[in-house]
């Protein structure tokens, strides 16, 4: 197991990323959202400093670290109020899958570009009729000579408008029924017949959500990542980092909100003393801090197990980390807004928008109920209800 306290290298990474995040801050994100822009400046600077590709192999111009380091980067940017959602998708999911299972040509083509931020890759798994049941994936790949023909639909796919390609999860034609045997394809967004449209979301963020449709789009043989018969191993190589990074995203957001609330509770005086002197204000904030620290410990455990190559144990810990972080985030944001009262709903303090954003950590990439199912079945050995 990792040491309870972080290494000096990890502490230094936290401090450096925190300094970068504070130079941009929440005002930067608020501004680009209002202007309909993307956080290109922060993305580019984070890449230049080596933060985007910190988890990718050194031989492909990455930092040679793991998900432990990448989760620190995302958490600290979130704590500064400027998280980069596509870090979860491009370097964590897609970069990890290609690094572990891609051909040498795929690694040389994609990993340096993902690390230096010049190319972006989205990830497509969710389907409109499958929901949380990935075994019902209907996106199908069939051979046509040396090529593949891919047909399917995907929904809630982040950042497709900015992506150079999407890593699509499908299944081979002979595996339409029975046990899921996923196959993964790199699909350039300019592939003929590959169409996408934005989904109108109440959540206003720079990273838009899209629905994808494609009907017998033609892909070369080398679009396939890894072995078409590898089964779930390749898929979970991306899904476990996704859960760990979602936990980092949630913890960072919650830390930002909690920090604003603590600052307000120290400074806001009513009846001659700061409101933070009242236990009704102080205790819920203290409880949120404790919950976030506990969630981070599970996230660190999950990252350590994943980076050590223990995929089975990492799966359990990653799900637990995502659950704990999502719950802690929602409660922390709610308490922060409540602490500020009416000011918590104003644009000046910038917390109200986090109420919607915090819910995402409970819903995506997998709902808290499905995580409870996982723990009850896989950890506790209870029978399935479905």
C-alpha positions as CSV (number, residue, x, y, z in Angstrom):
1,X,0.0,0.0,0.0
2,X,1.1,3.6,-0.6
3,X,2.3,5.7,2.4
4,X,-0.5,7.6,4.1
5,X,1.4,10.8,3.5
6,X,2.3,11.8,-0.1
7,X,5.8,11.6,-1.4
8,X,7.8,14.8,-1.7
9,X,7.5,14.6,-5.5
10,X,3.7,14.5,-5.2
11,X,3.6,17.4,-2.8
12,X,5.8,19.4,-5.2
13,X,3.5,18.5,-8.0
14,X,0.4,19.6,-6.0
15,X,2.1,23.0,-5.2
16,X,3.1,23.6,-8.8
17,X,-0.3,22.8,-10.3
18,X,-2.0,24.8,-7.5
19,X,0.1,27.8,-8.5
20,X,-0.9,27.4,-12.1
21,X,-4.6,27.0,-11.3
22,X,-4.6,30.1,-9.1
23,X,-3.2,32.2,-12.0
24,X,-6.4,31.3,-13.9
25,X,-9.0,30.6,-11.3
26,X,-12.8,30.5,-11.4
27,X,-13.1,33.9,-13.1
28,X,-11.3,32.5,-16.1
29,X,-13.7,29.6,-16.4
30,X,-16.7,31.9,-15.9
31,X,-15.5,34.2,-18.6
32,X,-14.9,31.6,-21.3
33,X,-18.3,30.0,-20.5
34,X,-20.0,33.3,-21.1
35,X,-18.0,33.9,-24.3
36,X,-18.7,30.4,-25.6
37,X,-15.0,29.6,-25.7
38,X,-12.8,26.7,-24.5
39,X,-10.1,26.8,-21.9
40,X,-7.4,26.7,-24.6
41,X,-4.9,28.9,-22.8
42,X,-5.0,26.8,-19.6
43,X,-5.0,23.5,-21.6
44,X,-1.9,24.7,-23.6
45,X,0.0,25.9,-20.6
46,X,-0.7,22.7,-18.6
47,X,0.5,20.7,-21.6
48,X,3.7,22.8,-21.9
49,X,4.5,22.2,-18.3
50,X,4.1,18.5,-18.7
51,X,0.9,18.1,-16.6
52,X,-1.5,16.8,-19.3
53,X,0.7,13.8,-20.2
54,X,2.2,13.2,-16.7
55,X,0.7,9.7,-16.8
56,X,1.9,8.7,-20.3
57,X,5.2,6.8,-21.0
58,X,8.3,8.8,-21.2
59,X,9.3,7.1,-24.5
60,X,6.2,8.8,-26.0
61,X,7.0,12.2,-24.6
62,X,4.9,11.7,-21.4
63,X,5.9,12.2,-17.8
64,X,6.3,8.5,-17.0
65,X,4.0,8.7,-14.0
66,X,0.6,7.2,-13.5
67,X,-3.0,8.0,-12.7
68,X,-1.8,9.0,-9.2
69,X,0.0,11.9,-10.6
70,X,-2.7,12.8,-13.2
71,X,-5.4,12.8,-10.5
72,X,-3.3,15.3,-8.5
73,X,-3.2,17.6,-11.5
74,X,-6.9,17.5,-12.0
75,X,-7.8,17.9,-8.3
76,X,-5.6,20.9,-7.8
77,X,-6.9,22.7,-10.9
78,X,-10.4,22.0,-9.6
79,X,-9.5,23.3,-6.2
80,X,-8.4,26.5,-7.9
81,X,-11.8,26.7,-9.6
82,X,-10.6,25.8,-13.1
83,X,-10.8,22.0,-13.7
84,X,-10.2,20.6,-17.1
85,X,-12.9,18.0,-17.8
86,X,-11.2,16.6,-20.9
87,X,-8.3,15.5,-18.8
88,X,-10.5,12.6,-17.7
89,X,-11.1,11.6,-21.3
90,X,-8.1,12.4,-23.4
91,X,-5.0,11.4,-21.4
92,X,-6.6,9.3,-18.7
93,X,-9.0,7.1,-20.6
94,X,-7.8,7.2,-24.2
95,X,-4.1,7.7,-23.5
96,X,-4.1,4.9,-21.0
97,X,-5.8,2.4,-23.4
98,X,-3.5,3.2,-26.3
99,X,-0.4,3.1,-24.1
100,X,-1.4,-0.3,-22.8
101,X,-3.0,-2.0,-25.8
102,X,-2.3,0.1,-28.9
103,X,0.1,-0.8,-31.7
104,X,3.5,0.9,-31.9
105,X,2.1,3.0,-34.8
106,X,-0.9,4.1,-32.7
107,X,1.3,5.0,-29.8
108,X,3.6,7.0,-31.9
109,X,0.8,8.7,-33.6
110,X,-1.3,9.6,-30.6
111,X,0.5,9.6,-27.3
112,X,3.0,12.5,-27.9
113,X,0.2,14.6,-29.3
114,X,-2.1,13.8,-26.3
115,X,0.7,14.6,-24.0
116,X,1.6,17.9,-25.5
117,X,-2.0,18.9,-25.9
118,X,-1.9,19.4,-29.7
119,X,-4.5,16.6,-30.3
120,X,-7.5,15.6,-28.3
121,X,-9.4,12.3,-28.2
122,X,-12.9,11.8,-26.9
123,X,-14.4,8.5,-25.6
124,X,-17.6,6.9,-26.7
125,X,-19.3,4.2,-24.7
126,X,-22.7,5.3,-23.5
127,X,-25.7,4.4,-25.8
128,X,-29.3,5.7,-25.6
129,X,-30.8,2.2,-25.1
130,X,-28.1,0.7,-22.9
131,X,-27.7,3.2,-20.1
132,X,-25.6,1.7,-17.3
133,X,-25.9,-1.8,-18.8
134,X,-22.8,-1.9,-21.0
135,X,-23.6,-5.5,-21.9
136,X,-26.4,-4.1,-24.1
137,X,-24.0,-2.1,-26.3
138,X,-25.3,-2.4,-29.9
139,X,-22.6,-0.5,-31.7
140,X,-21.3,-3.3,-34.0
141,X,-18.2,-3.8,-36.1
142,X,-18.1,-6.2,-39.0
143,X,-15.3,-7.0,-41.4
144,X,-15.3,-6.0,-45.0
145,X,-12.2,-7.3,-46.6
146,X,-9.3,-5.8,-44.7
147,X,-11.5,-2.9,-43.4
148,X,-14.1,-2.6,-40.6
149,X,-17.6,-1.3,-41.0
150,X,-18.9,0.3,-37.8
151,X,-22.6,1.1,-37.1
152,X,-24.1,2.6,-33.9
153,X,-25.2,5.5,-31.8
154,X,-23.6,7.1,-28.7
155,X,-24.9,9.8,-26.3
156,X,-23.4,12.1,-23.8
157,X,-20.0,12.1,-25.4
158,X,-17.9,15.0,-24.1
159,X,-15.8,17.3,-26.3
160,X,-16.4,15.8,-29.7
161,X,-16.4,19.2,-31.4
162,X,-12.8,19.7,-30.2
163,X,-11.6,16.2,-30.7
164,X,-9.5,14.8,-33.5
165,X,-10.8,11.4,-32.9
166,X,-13.2,9.4,-30.7
167,X,-12.2,6.1,-29.1
168,X,-15.4,4.1,-29.8
169,X,-16.5,1.1,-27.8
170,X,-18.4,-1.5,-29.8
171,X,-18.7,-5.2,-30.2
172,X,-17.8,-7.5,-33.1
173,X,-20.7,-8.8,-35.2
174,X,-20.3,-12.4,-33.9
175,X,-20.7,-11.0,-30.3
176,X,-24.0,-9.2,-30.6
177,X,-25.6,-11.5,-28.1
178,X,-24.3,-13.2,-25.0
179,X,-21.2,-12.1,-23.1
180,X,-19.9,-8.6,-23.9
181,X,-16.8,-8.8,-25.9
182,X,-15.9,-5.1,-26.5
183,X,-13.7,-3.9,-29.3
184,X,-12.2,-0.4,-29.4
185,X,-11.7,1.7,-32.5
186,X,-10.0,5.0,-33.1
187,X,-12.5,6.9,-35.2
188,X,-11.3,10.3,-36.6
189,X,-14.0,12.9,-36.3
190,X,-13.7,13.7,-40.1
191,X,-14.5,10.1,-41.1
192,X,-17.1,10.1,-43.8
193,X,-20.5,9.2,-42.4
194,X,-19.5,10.0,-38.8
195,X,-22.0,12.6,-37.6
196,X,-22.5,14.3,-34.3
197,X,-24.9,16.9,-32.9
198,X,-24.8,18.8,-29.6
199,X,-27.2,17.9,-26.7
200,X,-28.8,20.9,-25.1
201,X,-27.8,20.7,-21.5
202,X,-28.9,22.8,-18.5
203,X,-25.3,22.5,-17.3
204,X,-23.4,25.3,-18.9
205,X,-19.8,24.3,-19.4
206,X,-17.1,24.8,-22.0
207,X,-17.1,21.0,-22.7
208,X,-20.2,20.2,-24.7
209,X,-22.1,16.9,-24.8
210,X,-22.9,15.2,-28.1
211,X,-24.9,12.4,-29.7
212,X,-23.0,10.4,-32.3
213,X,-24.5,8.5,-35.2
214,X,-22.7,6.3,-37.8
215,X,-23.9,3.7,-40.2
216,X,-21.4,1.4,-41.8
217,X,-18.6,3.9,-41.7
218,X,-15.4,2.4,-43.1
219,X,-12.4,2.2,-41.0
220,X,-9.0,0.7,-41.9
221,X,-7.7,-2.4,-40.1
222,X,-5.3,-0.4,-38.0
223,X,-8.2,1.6,-36.4
224,X,-8.7,-1.3,-34.1
225,X,-7.0,-0.9,-30.7
226,X,-5.5,-4.1,-29.3
227,X,-7.1,-7.5,-29.7
228,X,-10.7,-7.8,-30.8
229,X,-10.9,-10.9,-28.6
230,X,-9.4,-9.3,-25.5
231,X,-12.8,-8.8,-23.8
232,X,-13.3,-6.6,-20.8
233,X,-9.6,-6.1,-19.9
234,X,-9.1,-3.4,-22.5
235,X,-12.3,-1.6,-21.6
236,X,-11.6,-1.6,-17.9
237,X,-8.1,-0.2,-18.6
238,X,-10.0,3.0,-19.5
239,X,-12.9,2.8,-17.1
240,X,-10.9,2.5,-13.9
241,X,-8.9,5.6,-14.6
242,X,-12.1,7.3,-15.5
243,X,-13.6,6.7,-12.1
244,X,-10.4,7.7,-10.3
245,X,-10.2,10.9,-12.3
246,X,-13.9,11.7,-11.8
247,X,-13.2,11.4,-8.0
248,X,-10.4,13.9,-8.5
249,X,-12.7,16.2,-10.4
250,X,-15.3,16.0,-7.6
251,X,-12.8,16.5,-4.8
252,X,-11.3,19.5,-6.5
253,X,-14.7,21.1,-7.1
254,X,-15.7,20.5,-3.5
255,X,-12.5,21.9,-2.1
256,X,-13.0,25.1,-4.1
257,X,-16.6,25.5,-2.8
258,X,-15.6,24.6,0.8
259,X,-12.7,27.1,0.7
260,X,-15.1,29.9,-0.4
261,X,-17.5,29.0,2.4
262,X,-14.8,28.9,5.1
263,X,-13.5,32.3,3.9
264,X,-17.0,33.7,4.1
265,X,-17.7,32.2,7.5
266,X,-14.5,33.8,8.9
267,X,-15.2,37.3,7.5
268,X,-19.0,37.6,7.7
269,X,-20.1,39.0,11.0
270,X,-23.6,39.0,12.4
271,X,-24.5,40.0,16.0
272,X,-20.9,41.1,16.6
273,X,-19.0,37.9,15.7
274,X,-18.1,35.9,12.6
275,X,-20.8,33.4,11.6
276,X,-18.1,30.7,11.6
277,X,-18.1,30.9,15.4
278,X,-21.5,29.3,15.4
279,X,-21.5,25.5,15.5
280,X,-24.5,25.3,13.1
281,X,-22.2,26.8,10.5
282,X,-18.8,25.4,11.6
283,X,-19.7,21.8,12.2
284,X,-21.2,21.1,8.7
285,X,-18.1,22.6,7.1
286,X,-15.8,20.5,9.3
287,X,-17.8,17.4,8.4
288,X,-17.4,18.2,4.7
289,X,-13.7,18.6,5.1
290,X,-13.5,15.2,6.8
291,X,-15.5,13.5,4.1
292,X,-13.3,15.0,1.4
293,X,-10.1,13.8,3.1
294,X,-11.6,10.3,3.4
295,X,-12.6,10.3,-0.3
296,X,-9.1,11.4,-1.3
297,X,-7.6,8.5,0.7
298,X,-9.7,6.1,-1.3
299,X,-8.8,7.8,-4.5
300,X,-5.1,7.5,-3.7
301,X,-5.5,3.9,-2.9
302,X,-7.3,3.3,-6.2
303,X,-4.7,5.1,-8.1
304,X,-1.9,3.2,-6.4
305,X,-3.5,-0.1,-7.1
306,X,-4.1,0.8,-10.7
307,X,-0.6,2.1,-11.3
308,X,0.8,-1.1,-9.7
309,X,-1.1,-3.2,-12.2
310,X,-3.7,-4.7,-9.9
311,X,-6.7,-4.2,-12.1
312,X,-9.1,-6.3,-10.0
313,X,-8.4,-4.5,-6.7
314,X,-8.3,-1.2,-8.5
315,X,-11.8,-1.7,-9.9
316,X,-13.3,-2.0,-6.4
317,X,-11.3,0.9,-5.0
318,X,-12.0,3.1,-8.1
319,X,-15.7,2.6,-7.8
320,X,-15.6,3.3,-4.0
321,X,-13.5,6.4,-4.6
322,X,-15.9,7.8,-7.2
323,X,-18.9,7.1,-4.9
324,X,-17.3,8.7,-1.9
325,X,-16.1,11.7,-3.8
326,X,-19.4,12.3,-5.5
327,X,-21.4,12.2,-2.3
328,X,-18.9,14.4,-0.5
329,X,-18.9,16.9,-3.4
330,X,-22.7,17.3,-3.5
331,X,-22.8,17.8,0.3
332,X,-19.9,20.2,0.3
333,X,-21.3,22.4,-2.5
334,X,-24.7,22.4,-0.9
335,X,-23.3,23.4,2.5
336,X,-21.1,26.1,0.9
337,X,-24.1,27.7,-0.9
338,X,-26.1,27.5,2.3
339,X,-23.4,29.1,4.4
340,X,-23.4,32.1,2.1
341,X,-27.2,32.4,2.2
342,X,-28.4,34.7,-0.6
343,X,-24.9,35.5,-1.6
344,X,-24.4,31.8,-2.4
345,X,-26.8,32.3,-5.3
346,X,-25.2,35.4,-6.8
347,X,-22.9,35.5,-9.8
348,X,-20.4,37.5,-7.7
349,X,-19.6,34.5,-5.5
350,X,-19.8,31.9,-8.3
351,X,-21.1,29.0,-6.2
352,X,-24.6,28.5,-7.6
353,X,-23.4,27.0,-10.9
354,X,-21.6,24.3,-8.9
355,X,-24.9,23.0,-7.6
356,X,-25.7,21.5,-11.1
357,X,-22.1,20.6,-11.8
358,X,-21.7,18.7,-8.5
359,X,-24.6,16.4,-9.5
360,X,-22.6,15.2,-12.4
361,X,-20.2,13.4,-10.0
362,X,-23.2,11.4,-8.7
363,X,-24.4,10.5,-12.2
364,X,-21.4,10.1,-14.5
365,X,-19.7,8.0,-15.6
366,X,-21.7,5.6,-13.6
367,X,-24.5,6.2,-11.1
368,X,-24.0,5.8,-7.4
369,X,-26.7,3.1,-7.5
370,X,-24.7,1.0,-10.0
371,X,-21.6,1.4,-7.7
372,X,-23.7,0.2,-4.8
373,X,-24.7,-2.8,-7.0
374,X,-21.1,-3.4,-7.7
375,X,-20.0,-3.4,-4.1
376,X,-23.0,-5.5,-3.0
377,X,-22.3,-8.1,-5.7
378,X,-18.6,-8.1,-6.1
379,X,-17.4,-7.2,-2.6
380,X,-20.1,-8.5,-0.3
381,X,-21.2,-11.5,-2.4
382,X,-24.9,-10.7,-2.3
383,X,-27.1,-12.0,-5.1
384,X,-27.9,-9.8,-8.1
385,X,-31.3,-8.3,-8.5
386,X,-31.0,-8.1,-12.3
